[in-house]
Amino acid sequence: MTAATSPEDDLVITSPANPRLKALGQLRRRRVREAEARTVVEGAEELELTLSTGVVPEVVFHCPELMAASGPGPDAVAAARARGAQVVRLGRAAFEKAAYREGPDGLLAVVPAVDRRCAELTLPAAPLVLLCQAVEKPGNLGAMLRTADAAGVAAVVAADPVTDWGNPNLVRASKGTVFSVPVAADATTAVLDWLESEGVALVAATPDTEVEHTDVDYTGPVAVAVGAEKHGLTDDLLHRAAHRVRIPMVGQANSLNVATSAAIVLYEAVRQRRRG
């Protein structure tokens, strides 16, 4: 696709009923995202991070009126245009129709979706991996990706995924880190076999143990596993874990948010590795 050479050459759409925007709206559906291998990144901060990872958008939609009100954005548009992305200028009503979030800042891009199996990942020596089993909420997965990015996690793997890595709410919650952290999705059995073949020990977070999360060694190749908040990790995964650990709790609630639990255990691993 040939990119516009200057802002004056941008295609302009003002009608919210434009067929191109209707097609864009179809990417809200998982089956469409998977069939087209595309997803949506919305927001200046998210797009800038996505571009920094080398992702080349297919098209960038921008609304100068909204961008002027929110501040950031022009640099991301220029960077995407320079990489060959088509740039489309939208009127305010058209952009608000296309936007996924309330109070949009005027930037939205269509990018290639992430579709990878765990066997396609390349791990460094002594990797720290996060395994998320059947986590339902895109916001939780996105939050865990931000933690993984900050903690230097080598890969995040979704086992028996309920949602896809291209879910726009996940992309938004991750602030674009779904493109900076190596991610994959696979069946639980395939993930466990892969970890074993890579020599990565599994540490499973579960309330059904007396071992606290600070009592095991994370300095070698290790994967931290967290499960869905309602059901936790499955028995087959727990049986193959080298360690089962719990986060001590003294309040009335019997569990933490899964993204919070992942962050606590991962940063214990970070603490140990920095000390080592």
Secondary structure as UniProt FT lines:
FT   HELIX           7..9
FT   STRAND          11..13
FT   TURN            16..17
FT   HELIX           19..25
FT   HELIX           26..28
FT   HELIX           30..36
FT   STRAND          38..42
FT   HELIX           44..52
FT   TURN            53..54
FT   STRAND          59..62
FT   HELIX           64..70
FT   HELIX           74..82
FT   TURN            83..84
FT   STRAND          86..90
FT   HELIX           92..98
FT   STRAND          107..112
FT   HELIX           118..120
FT   STRAND          128..133
FT   HELIX           138..151
FT   STRAND          155..159
FT   TURN            165..166
FT   HELIX           168..173
FT   TURN            174..176
FT   HELIX           177..179
FT   STRAND          183..186
FT   HELIX           188..197
FT   TURN            198..199
FT   STRAND          201..205
FT   HELIX           213..215
FT   STRAND          222..228
FT   TURN            229..231
FT   HELIX           235..239
FT   STRAND          243..246
FT   HELIX           258..275
//
